[in-house]
Amino acid sequence: MSTPYAFAEGWRYWSQKERDDAYDNTGMVPDSAQQIAARNAASAAFRAAHAGHLDIPYGEAGREKWDLYPGRDAGAPCLVFIHGGYWQRNRREDFAIMAEGALAMGWSAALPGYTLAPEASLTTIAWQISRALDWLAAHGAAHGIGGPIVVSGWSAGGHLAALAAEHPAVTAALAISGIHELAPIRDTMIDEKLRLTEAEVSDLSPIRRPVARKPMAIAYGGHELPELRRQSRVFHRVRAEAQAPGPLIPIPGADHFRVLEALRRPDGVLLRAAAELLR
């Protein structure tokens, strides 16, 4: 059964193309390919310059690995960043630059990988992130990461970060451009590989879960697709109605890819918001 917030107004009358377009982030941004290529190149350079704690397994699967970027102080907060790609694309290595701002601020940063669909179901992916956080809580200090954890994520990673807020090792969360209600995804081309079940839509939609009482900032770009903006606003409304702490942060002028600059830059709005969550 869907929630009152599940679908955009008139969704049942939309054509298949309209539904697909409503969640087509790359198609919405004319220079998305150039932005992605630039991000990947910058991440490769950053990763090469910070090679001390990379590719650390937290499980047996090939993508169950951490890239860790310890700060100067092992007790400093750690920004965990979960990559996006609709649970079926991308890899942690191509988002290494998301550690830049955190390190400049004196924090640590950590990026987990996870198995992609269709090889893994969303149930498995969510479990992998929880398992990764178990590992970080148990072994992070040995790698110079022992402070409070702020789990963040973008796009599909924003969805996973919202779920991960429930993990006992997590102090606060930052969900950027996330998918918080999965029901519409079943009606789009995204589900061809994801193959969501009714149980997954019910159990893994953050909007439908018991509200996590920890601080959570929910952010989106002002030039995102309407559905991405709607999902973030509705999720924040649900949390606010439950008196759960955390701001809603629209980033004016930012599309789905440029929104990450607000986390990457040392003076970025989202990096400052992450710090505020711990105060």
Secondary structure, 3 states (H helix, E strand, C coil): CCCCCCCCCCHHHCCHHHHHHHCCHHHHCCCHHHHHHHHHHHHHHHHHHCCCCCCEECCCCCCCEEEEECCCCCCCCEEEEECCCCCCCCCHHHHHHHHHHHHHCCCEEEEECCCCCCCCCHHHHHHHHHHHHHHHHHHHHHHCCCCCEEEEEECHHHHHHHHHCCCCCEEEEEEECCCCCCHHHHHCCCHHHHCCCHHHHHHHCHHHCCCCCCCEEEEEECCCCHHHHHHHHHHHHHHHHCCCCCCEEEECCCCCCHHHHHHHCCCCHHHHHHHHCCC
